Amino acid sequence: MDLLTSLKMHNQPFGGAWVEQTRLDIGADLMGVLAVDEHSHDDFLYAIKTFLPTAKACVVLGMEYDSEIMNLIKRPDKYGAGPKTGDLLSPHVNQLNRVVDQANYDLARLLKKQGFRSIALPSRGLPFRPGQMKASLSYTHVAEAAGMGTIGTHSLLITPEYGTRVRLTCLLTEAPLQTTNRIDPIDDCTHCLDCVKICPAQAISAPGTSERYKVDGFRCKFYRDRVDNCGLCQKVCSYATGHSENQGGPLVASSNFVELVSAAHHQQQFGEEE
């Protein structure tokens, strides 16, 4: 049965049955769809214009992080003289990227065989917008719009199935897929602020009344690139795994880190001093 026929079947509202079967076929843990038209959010339209102007839908795929790996992540002050087991997160992420990218590639091939132009975007390495520390497309926001979960105070997607333990990627396609919707949309974030307390870079702040989250992407990236791959905000989320990492009070960024990130901010804005 071809894609268009399956989407028109009465027993497949919103293409949901096709989405679920396709998810199983390509081996993804999660799959959601966001139909896109001229009335869609500007950020989504920007990405489509950039990568595939004829696209009618964004498909988001998700792969679960191993809870065993996440449980090995600790606060920097809790490793002591033992091995830094949290370092396993980085190779695990690389492995997940390969798996979810392969599933995305397989989906693109499936859609192309049905006659729909499609482009599988990478799970990591999507180009930034010129002059901004902002990716051309936020997979997290697309996933939320596709009914896959809610963005929390830490700016991560919180899914009913796996909490924050999800690696995402996205595909743009000409296929006339319909948006997948949750039956009872809820706010998955408990707003406990554990992620704010645990962030060693102090990159996450309590959002204001008109904000959903407040994250300094520069500080977060600088810490992960220069100090530690981290993952603490992902671990301590109440929807992820059981933890006790916040015992001992909030973490405070070291004065050395504060100086480094301030200097890097200055260099980014004004360039190297002569």
C-alpha positions as CSV (number, residue, x, y, z in Angstrom):
1,M,0.0,0.0,0.0
2,D,1.4,3.4,-1.0
3,L,1.7,6.3,1.4
4,L,-1.1,8.4,0.0
5,T,-3.6,5.5,0.1
6,S,-2.7,4.7,3.7
7,L,-3.2,8.3,4.8
8,K,-6.7,8.5,3.2
9,M,-7.9,5.4,5.0
10,H,-10.7,6.2,7.5
11,N,-9.1,4.0,10.2
12,Q,-6.0,6.1,10.2
13,P,-6.9,9.5,11.6
14,F,-4.0,12.0,11.3
15,G,-2.0,9.3,9.7
16,G,-1.3,7.9,13.2
17,A,-1.4,4.2,12.2
18,W,1.1,4.9,9.4
19,V,3.3,6.8,11.7
20,E,3.4,4.0,14.3
21,Q,4.0,1.3,11.8
22,T,6.8,3.3,10.2
23,R,8.4,4.0,13.5
24,L,8.6,0.3,14.2
25,D,9.9,-0.4,10.7
26,I,12.8,2.1,11.0
27,G,13.6,1.2,14.6
28,A,12.9,4.6,16.2
29,D,11.7,4.8,19.8
30,L,9.6,7.9,19.1
31,M,8.1,9.5,16.0
32,G,6.0,12.6,15.6
33,V,4.9,14.8,12.6
34,L,4.3,18.5,12.2
35,A,2.4,19.6,9.1
36,V,3.8,22.9,7.8
37,D,2.1,25.6,5.7
38,E,2.2,29.3,5.3
39,H,0.6,29.9,8.7
40,S,3.3,27.9,10.6
41,H,5.7,29.5,13.1
42,D,8.4,31.6,11.4
43,D,11.2,29.4,12.8
44,F,9.8,26.4,11.1
45,L,9.3,28.3,7.8
46,Y,12.8,29.6,8.0
47,A,14.2,26.0,8.1
48,I,12.0,24.8,5.3
49,K,13.0,27.8,3.1
50,T,16.6,27.0,3.9
51,F,16.7,23.3,3.3
52,L,13.6,22.1,1.3
53,P,11.2,24.9,0.2
54,T,8.7,22.4,-1.1
55,A,8.4,20.6,2.2
56,K,4.9,20.0,3.7
57,A,5.9,18.3,6.9
58,C,8.6,17.9,9.5
59,V,9.1,14.5,11.0
60,V,10.9,14.1,14.4
61,L,12.5,10.9,15.4
62,G,13.6,10.1,19.0
63,M,15.9,7.5,20.5
64,E,16.1,6.8,24.2
65,Y,19.2,7.4,26.2
66,D,20.2,4.4,28.3
67,S,19.2,5.0,31.9
68,E,22.2,3.1,33.0
69,I,24.5,5.6,31.3
70,M,22.5,8.6,32.7
71,N,22.8,7.1,36.2
72,L,26.6,7.2,36.0
73,I,26.6,11.0,35.7
74,K,27.4,12.7,39.0
75,R,28.0,16.2,40.4
76,P,31.6,17.3,39.9
77,D,32.1,17.2,43.6
78,K,30.9,13.6,44.0
79,Y,33.5,11.7,41.9
80,G,36.2,11.9,44.5
81,A,39.2,9.8,43.7
82,G,37.1,7.3,41.6
83,P,36.8,7.2,37.8
84,K,34.7,9.9,36.2
85,T,32.0,7.6,35.0
86,G,30.0,10.5,33.5
87,D,32.5,10.6,30.7
88,L,30.7,7.6,29.2
89,L,27.9,10.0,28.2
90,S,29.8,11.5,25.3
91,P,30.5,8.2,23.5
92,H,27.0,7.1,24.2
93,V,25.6,10.3,22.6
94,N,27.8,9.6,19.6
95,Q,26.4,6.1,19.3
96,L,22.8,7.3,19.6
97,N,23.5,9.9,16.9
98,R,24.5,7.2,14.5
99,V,21.5,5.1,15.3
100,V,18.9,7.8,15.1
101,D,20.6,9.3,11.9
102,Q,20.4,5.8,10.3
103,A,16.7,5.6,11.1
104,N,16.2,9.1,9.7
105,Y,18.1,8.1,6.5
106,D,15.9,5.0,6.1
107,L,12.8,7.1,6.5
108,A,14.0,9.5,3.8
109,R,14.6,6.6,1.4
110,L,11.2,5.2,2.1
111,L,9.5,8.5,1.4
112,K,11.6,9.1,-1.7
113,K,10.6,5.7,-3.1
114,Q,7.0,6.9,-2.8
115,G,7.9,10.0,-4.9
116,F,8.3,12.6,-2.2
117,R,11.5,14.6,-2.0
118,S,12.9,14.4,1.5
119,I,16.0,15.5,3.4
120,A,17.2,13.8,6.6
121,L,18.8,16.5,8.8
122,P,21.6,15.4,11.1
123,S,21.1,14.8,14.9
124,R,24.2,17.0,15.5
125,G,25.9,19.6,13.3
126,L,22.9,21.5,11.9
127,P,24.2,24.9,10.7
128,F,23.6,27.9,12.9
129,R,21.8,31.0,11.7
130,P,24.1,33.7,10.6
131,G,25.4,35.8,13.6
132,Q,23.4,33.8,16.1
133,M,24.0,31.0,18.5
134,K,20.8,29.4,17.3
135,A,20.4,26.4,15.1
136,S,18.5,26.7,11.8
137,L,15.8,24.5,13.3
138,S,15.0,23.6,16.9
139,Y,14.1,19.9,16.9
140,T,12.9,20.3,20.4
141,H,10.3,22.9,19.4
142,V,9.2,20.8,16.4
143,A,8.8,17.8,18.6
144,E,6.7,19.8,21.1
145,A,4.5,21.1,18.3
146,A,4.2,17.5,17.0
147,G,2.7,16.4,20.4
148,M,5.7,14.4,21.5
149,G,6.2,16.2,24.9
150,T,6.7,19.5,26.6
151,I,9.7,21.8,26.8
152,G,10.8,22.2,30.5
153,T,12.6,24.8,32.5
154,H,15.9,23.4,31.2
155,S,14.8,23.9,27.6
156,L,14.9,20.1,27.0
157,L,12.0,18.1,25.7
158,I,10.2,16.1,28.4
159,T,8.4,13.1,26.9
160,P,5.7,10.9,28.6
161,E,7.7,7.8,27.7
162,Y,11.3,8.6,28.6
163,G,11.3,12.0,30.3
164,T,14.3,14.0,29.0
165,R,16.3,10.9,28.0
166,V,15.7,11.3,24.3
167,R,18.0,12.1,21.4
168,L,16.2,13.9,18.5
169,T,16.6,14.4,14.8
170,C,14.4,15.7,12.1
171,L,13.4,15.1,8.5
172,L,11.7,17.5,6.0
173,T,9.5,16.0,3.4
174,E,7.1,16.8,0.6
175,A,4.8,14.0,1.8
176,P,1.4,15.4,3.0
177,L,1.7,14.0,6.5
178,Q,-0.7,15.3,9.2
179,T,0.3,16.6,12.6
180,T,0.4,14.0,15.4
181,N,-1.5,15.2,18.4
182,R,-1.6,14.1,22.1
183,I,-5.1,13.2,23.2
184,D,-4.7,15.2,26.5
185,P,-2.0,17.8,26.1
186,I,-0.4,18.5,29.6
187,D,2.5,20.4,31.0
188,D,5.0,17.7,31.6
189,C,7.4,20.0,33.5
190,T,6.8,20.1,37.3
191,H,8.8,23.4,37.6
192,C,10.7,22.0,40.5
193,L,13.9,24.0,39.5
194,D,16.2,21.1,40.2
195,C,17.9,21.8,36.9
196,V,18.5,25.4,37.9
197,K,20.1,24.2,41.2
198,I,22.3,21.5,39.7
199,C,23.8,23.5,36.7
200,P,27.5,23.8,37.3
201,A,27.8,26.6,34.7
202,Q,24.8,28.5,36.2
203,A,23.4,28.6,32.6
204,I,19.8,27.8,33.7
205,S,17.8,30.4,35.5
206,A,14.3,30.4,36.9
207,P,12.1,31.8,34.1
208,G,10.1,34.9,34.5
209,T,6.3,35.1,34.4
210,S,6.2,35.5,30.6
211,E,9.0,33.0,30.0
212,R,8.9,29.2,29.7
213,Y,12.7,28.8,30.2
214,K,15.7,31.0,30.5
215,V,19.0,29.3,29.4
216,D,22.3,30.9,28.5
217,G,23.3,28.8,25.6
218,F,26.7,30.4,25.5
219,R,27.6,29.4,29.0
220,C,26.2,25.9,28.6
221,K,28.1,25.3,25.4
222,F,31.3,26.8,26.8
223,Y,31.1,24.6,29.9
224,R,30.5,21.4,27.8
225,D,33.3,22.3,25.4
226,R,35.9,23.4,27.9
227,V,35.1,21.7,31.2
228,D,32.8,18.7,31.1
229,N,30.2,17.2,28.8
230,C,27.8,17.4,31.8
231,G,24.2,16.1,31.4
232,L,23.2,16.9,34.9
233,C,20.1,18.9,34.0
234,Q,19.0,15.9,32.0
235,K,19.6,13.5,34.8
236,V,18.0,15.4,37.6
237,C,14.7,16.1,35.8
238,S,12.0,14.4,37.8
239,Y,10.7,12.8,34.6
240,A,14.1,11.1,33.9
241,T,15.7,8.7,36.4
242,G,15.7,8.5,40.2
243,H,18.5,10.6,41.6
244,S,19.9,12.3,44.7
245,E,22.3,14.6,42.9
246,N,20.9,17.8,44.5
247,Q,21.8,16.6,48.0
248,G,24.4,19.0,49.3
249,G,22.7,22.2,47.9
250,P,22.9,24.1,44.7
251,L,26.2,24.0,42.7
252,V,28.0,27.3,42.3
253,A,30.2,28.0,39.3
254,S,33.8,28.3,40.2
255,S,35.4,31.8,40.0
256,N,37.8,30.4,37.3
257,F,34.9,29.3,35.1
258,V,33.2,32.7,35.6
259,E,36.3,34.5,34.5
260,L,36.8,32.2,31.5
261,V,33.2,32.5,30.2
262,S,33.3,36.3,30.7
263,A,36.5,36.6,28.7
264,A,35.0,34.4,26.0
265,H,31.8,36.5,25.9
266,H,33.9,39.6,25.5
267,Q,36.0,38.1,22.7
268,Q,32.8,36.9,20.9
269,Q,31.4,40.5,21.0
270,F,34.5,42.6,20.4
271,G,37.1,40.2,18.9
272,E,40.7,39.7,20.0
273,E,42.4,42.6,21.7
274,E,45.5,43.9,19.8
